[in-house]
Every structure is written in structure tokens, then in C-alpha cells.
């Protein structure tokens, strides 16, 4: 009788090992799926966070689009304003022009 019990013991053990392996595989698949979902959620949150900035950028671009037909300033005018430094309401540029 004791020999028979020894023969039967490996079957339940083998079943437990099989169940453990199936459970481990299912856990690995679930963990991978969860990781992918979290990565996707992070990407969506990042894009949602950028929406206000994109809306402001679109508004700025639409405002600048109306300025495309204007003539470009001469380089002399640009360099003249480069030296202006505001020092209150009556500041003057380096060349003596009032800013």
C-alpha cells in the first residue's frame, strides 16, 4: 500500500506545478498588458497637457498670418532698436532717438 501512495503523490504535485506555470504565464501576460496600458496612458496625458500650448501656438500663428503681406523692416531700423534700453518713461536710444 505504501508503494501505491508514493506513485500517486507525483500526479498531484505535477498538477500543482502545471497550475503554477499556467498562473505565472497568465501573470506575465497581464503585467505586460498593464505596462503597455500605463505607457499609453502616460502618452495620452502628455499630449493632453500639450493641448493648451498648441492652442496658444495656433492662435499666434493665425495672428502672424495676417502680417505676411507687410514689408520687412530694413536692417538699419533693426540695429537702431537693438541698442534701446528702457529706463522709465523718458528713455532714449543710443543714437539720441526717443524710444
Secondary structure, DSSP 8 states (H G I E B T S, - for coil): -HHHHHHHHHHHHHHHHHHHHHHHHHHHHHHHHHHHHHHHHHHHHHHHHHHHHHHHHHHHHHHHHTTTTS----HHHHHHHHT----STT-B-TTS-B-
